[in-house]
Amino acid sequence: MEIAIVTGASSGLGREFVKQIDHRYTLGEIWLIARREERLRELSQQIDTSARILPLDLSIRKSIDTIDDLLRDENPQVRLLVNNAGYGKRGSFKSIGLDTQLQMIDLNIRALVHLTNVCLNYMDAGDQIIQVASSAGFLPIPNFTTYSASKAFVMHFSNALTAELHGRGVTVTAVCPGPVNTEFQTVAHDGGKGEFRRIAPDPAPVVSKALNDASRQKWFSLYGWYIKLLSFLVRFVPKKYLAKSAIRYNGNRFK
Ligand SMILES: NC(=O)c1ccc[n+]([C@@H]2O[C@H](COP(=O)([O-])OP(=O)(O)OC[C@H]3O[C@@H](n4cnc5c(N)ncnc54)[C@H](OP(=O)(O)O)[C@@H]3O)[C@@H](O)[C@H]2O)c1
């Protein structure tokens, strides 16, 4: 059986990935992963492809072991893996708290690496991995310190893996969106709205571009001229100046 696996499918970009994969691919199943089971059930009723609902907290290592066991039992072909689950907390490094910082790393980095490792056992030439990074990974962002660093990891990890897997034909695309209109900002601001709501696009065009770029075997997927410009400019500015201007922009709102 051919399948796609989408993490963070209960909301935002992940939910949109599931809907568009349902339209574009002919698959036996799409595996939907997130903690909110009810949301996953609702989504499964909106798609034609049969869905496997896996209500799992991916920040816990045992959850990936559960997926590993399931893959071993069923031995499917993983045509597409979308490592999308992730979150960021805004605030000064000390104010956010160590547990939250470590959970962010567990989800944004450890779970992504672990699931990629597991799924590669079930992927062949032509199969695709989409790693959802962020434009926040282009530069060090004070008051978004752990999050921006975690997304820089995702980008480097994706690019190195792309080169490594070249001979095997499995492709890896790092998706680096700017602000997108999802629940992300609410989570980042602990219920607040965030300052990007007005300029943020809806998930649909961002996901559509990501799936097109993955099919074209692109290393990066960048949506919007301002993100392309940012990705170009950061190459020429030393990290020290990027961090200083980011803190000027982010201000000292977070103590
Ligand atoms: N929106 C933006 O502005 C933006 C910009 C750049 C990059 N991104 C990246 O895009 C990805 C998707 O975010 P989004 O914007 O769609 O935000 P979102 O609407 O908040 O969705 C986040 C998803 O991650 C899941 N998730 C969170 N913690 C989880 C855990 N411990 N275990 C399993 N699933 C978990 C959530 O599901 P449950 O709560 O049900 O578990 C939800 O489905 C993230 O990696 C984010 O860093 C977002």
The ligand as a Gaussian input file, in Angstrom:
#p B3LYP/6-31G(d) Opt

LIG

0 1
 N        2.182000      29.913000      10.760000
 C        3.366000      30.506000      10.646000
 O        3.474000      31.744000      10.713000
 C        4.592000      29.658000      10.371000
 C        5.688000      30.267000       9.766000
 C        6.813000      29.518000       9.514000
 C        6.850000      28.168000       9.837000
 N        5.768000      27.591000      10.435000
 C        5.858000      26.160000      10.782000
 O        4.758000      25.480000      10.197000
 C        4.476000      24.298000      10.935000
 C        2.980000      24.194000      11.155000
 O        2.553000      25.272000      11.957000
 P        1.166000      26.015000      11.721000
 O        1.475000      27.381000      11.295000
 O        0.257000      25.202000      10.895000
 O        0.680000      26.115000      13.234000
 P       -0.567000      25.446000      13.981000
 O       -1.827000      25.803000      13.287000
 O       -0.407000      25.830000      15.412000
 O       -0.321000      23.874000      13.805000
 C        0.670000      23.179000      14.526000
 C        0.395000      21.694000      14.405000
 O        1.406000      20.995000      15.155000
 C        0.758000      20.052000      15.987000
 N        1.518000      19.811000      17.201000
 C        1.914000      20.727000      18.121000
 N        2.523000      20.114000      19.152000
 C        2.492000      18.787000      18.870000
 C        2.965000      17.622000      19.551000
 N        3.585000      17.714000      20.742000
 N        2.753000      16.406000      18.978000
 C        2.120000      16.305000      17.795000
 N        1.669000      17.359000      17.100000
 C        1.862000      18.587000      17.631000
 C       -0.582000      20.686000      16.308000
 O       -1.535000      19.675000      16.637000
 P       -2.068000      19.336000      18.114000
 O       -2.073000      20.610000      18.909000
 O       -3.426000      18.762000      17.857000
 O       -1.106000      18.314000      18.625000
 C       -0.945000      21.305000      14.978000
 O       -1.557000      20.350000      14.153000
 C        5.312000      24.392000      12.222000
 O        6.433000      23.554000      12.106000
 C        5.731000      25.854000      12.265000
 O        6.949000      26.028000      12.942000
 C        4.636000      28.301000      10.703000

